[in-house]
Amino acid sequence: MAFKIETADTRGVGATLAEINIVPLVDVVLVLLLIFMLTAPMMYRGIDVNLPKSGGKPTAVEERVVLTLTKDRGFYLNDRPVATGGLEAQLRSIFQNRTDKVLYLKADAGLAYGQVVETMDRVRRAGVERLGMVTEPARER
């Protein structure tokens, strides 16, 4: 990038100023960025503390509850068959002592939308607070 300075005696001759080269500036900025990126994680180091030992058992991780709805409208709760009429009662008994009231619903793709919504309504009436839908990821072509 050149700038022309026109004076009375050089008008039309085209005298130029020296060009400003920004490549060294970009190099310095990138080096500084790299230094900050490498040193920033070291600055967030926590305080070393010796934690006390506990005699109790670690808290148990609650296993997932998965309700499967097959194409012929059969219900399976964690891969065990469940009678259609006893679904809500069984879900209530499972979730009454659990802190996380989460159920994962696996419904066959060939089922009508209304059947899946009806099952979701029954699950909500049984006391489930969060309902997750299990899907199969799309295949890349």
N, C-alpha and C positions, 0 to 999 in steps of 0.2 A: 504494500500500500504506500503510495508516494503522494506527497503533498507538493503542490507547486506554489512557489512564492513569486509573486509578480512585483517587481520594482520598476522604477522608471527606466533603468538602463538594461534590465534583463527581460522586459516584457516581450513575450513571444519566443524567447530562446528556450524556455522550459527547464529552468534550474529546479532540482528536486531536493527535498530533505532526505536524510537517511531513512530507510524503511525500518519499521518496528518489527522485530522478529519475536513471535510469542512462543516458539517451540521450547526455548529454555525455561520460560515461565511455566508452561504446561508440565515439563519434566519435574520441576521443583514441587509443584502442587501435587502431582501424583506420588512423588516420594514421601511428602508429608502425609498424604492420605494413607499410604501404606504403613507408615510408622504409627499413626494414630490407630489404625485398625489392629495392628499387632499388639500395641501396648494397652489398649482399652480393656480387654478381658482381664489383664493382670490387676487393674485398678479396682475391680469389683470383687476381689478376693474376700471371703468372709472371715470372721473372727474364729480362731481355733478355740474350741471348747471341748472339754472332756465330759461327755454325757454320762449320766448315771445309768447303772445297769438295772434292768427290771426283771422281777421274778415271774411276772405274768406272761401268759401266752400272747402272741401277736393276734390282733383282731382278724377274725376269719373273713375271707373275701366271699361275699355271697355269690352263688353261682347264678348265671343268667337263667331266666325263665323264658322258654321259647314255646309259643303256641303255633302249631302247624295246622293249616286248613287245606285238606286235599281236594282234588277235583270232584270226588263223590261226596263232598261235604262232611268228611270225617275229621274229627279233632284229635290231635296228638299233643300232649303237654310234656315237653322234654322227651320226646320220642316214645311216650307211653300213651296208648289209646285212652280217650276220655269219652264217656257217654255225653251226648248232646245236651240232655237235660241236667246233668250234674256239673257242667262246665263252670257256671258262676260260683257254685258252692265250693268246688275244688280250688278255684282261684282265690276266693275269700280266705280259705284255710291256709293257703300258701303265703298270702301277702299280709295276714294279720299281724305277724311278728317281725316283718321285714322293715328295714328303714328305707330302702329304695324300692319304691313300688313301680318298677319298670318291667314291661313285658315286650318281647319281640315277637311280631306276627309274621309268619311265613305263609303266604297264601299262594295257591297255584295260579298261574297266569291265565288259565282257561276259565276261572270262576267269574261269575257275573259280579259287577260292581256292587250291586245291592246286597249280595250275600256277604261280601267282605265288610261292608259298612254295618250290616246287622251284627256280625261277629265283633266288630270294634265297639259297638254300642253295648253289647253284653259284657265285654271286658271292662269298659268304663263303669258299668253298674256294679261290677264285682270289687271295685275299689282301686283299680290300677290308675295311677296318676299320670304316668308317661307311657306312651305306646310307640314303639319303633317298628318300622316296616323293613323287613329283610328283603333285599333285592339282589339280583345277580348282575355283576358289572357287565356293561356292553362290551362285546368283542371288537377289537380293532380290525379293520379290513385292510 
